[in-house]
């Protein structure tokens, strides 16, 4: 019974804690062998030189203290003679003062009493150290020995994970009546929000079926997202951005209808909880979208940033349908016929074209995954826009817009339309796994 209560913790220790600890231990061993020994050797040489220098200065100070003691004894001895002479002179002076008004007696006293001669005592009082000691040099030698605080060693996903040779289908689930998976927001691997073209966002337990349905949503694009707390953020048909609590009981409006603008996609940032919203302006007369931009708002809906132009003043976006954020803070937008990437500050980094992008997400290794409507596949590019691979191509299965990545279990959820039974669902793939062993490649 006790073992069953702590089953999850035991599994976590076996599968995660021990594995991560081995990775950290390997990195520490690498750092010690490659850099620490060399640095320690250099530091030892430097400390030896400074110790010898400090020892020499200490010996000089000790010698001069000894000389000062000798000088003190000499001064005490020499200062006794002037004191006795001063006393004798005062006695003679007193005698002379007694005969100032008696010239004969004065001359007699002067003849009998010799006047002491003046001797210089400047040599008695003058002294100096044999060497000058630079006090600041000693302080510098002692002060350069410092113990710096170090940050807690963090293990990086690049050290633990690698891309497999080919993706493996882990499981697949379908839902009767679900018409085209437009977007996926993962709560857990077994609990996901799925939206279809009928304006529904459905909370699905992959084992037990539907749990909750949100109606009247703008669900044909990336119109919903899940916060770190498990709340659902979504755009409704009235162009409001709402938050539904994790227990599906409390609904709040964060951003009300933006006049003349249409919200198309939204993301709750996994790094800080900010809301990233792709909006477009629609010209009713021309019946076309004429403008587009991305807003950054805080978790309460207060606008903080507008991303609209590149560094040459040209429009960045035409039709922002899906949006996500990479681990380095890059904002990634699935736009018309291209993927547009800006950094956290809104500066344009690159655009990746040659496809019809729909759903978009990033994995644990910062790869960008985007579903391509033209080929019905998922394309992977790195964080700098270089093509890596394409997968999930199947004659009977066509990738729809929905796409999301489960960071905890490293699984990719792909919305699919199966021509064999005209049903829509989700395929769950694994294409990243843990490295079998730790070696120098971890540090390449």
Secondary structure, DSSP 8 states (H G I E B T S, - for coil): -HHHHTHHHHHHIIIIIHHHHHHHHHHHHHHIIIIIHHHHHHHHHHHHHHHHHHHHHHHHHHHHHHHHHHHHHHHHHHHHHHHHHHHHHHHHHHHHHHTTT-HHHHHHHHHHS--------HHHH----SS---HHHHHHHHHT------------HHHHEEEEEEEEEEEEEE-TT-----EEEEEETTEEEEE-TTS-EEEEETTTEEEEEE-SB--SSS-EEE-TTS-EEEEBTTS-EEEE-TTS--EEEEE---TTEEEEEEEE-TTT--EEEEEEEEETTTTEEEEEEEEEE-TTS-EEEEE-B-TTS-B--S---EEEE-TTS-EEEEETTEEEEE-TTS-EEEEEESS-EEEEEE-TT--EEEEETTTTEEEEE-TTS-EEEEE---SSEEEEEEEEEETTTTEEEEEEEETTTTEEEEEEEEEEEE-SS--GGGG-
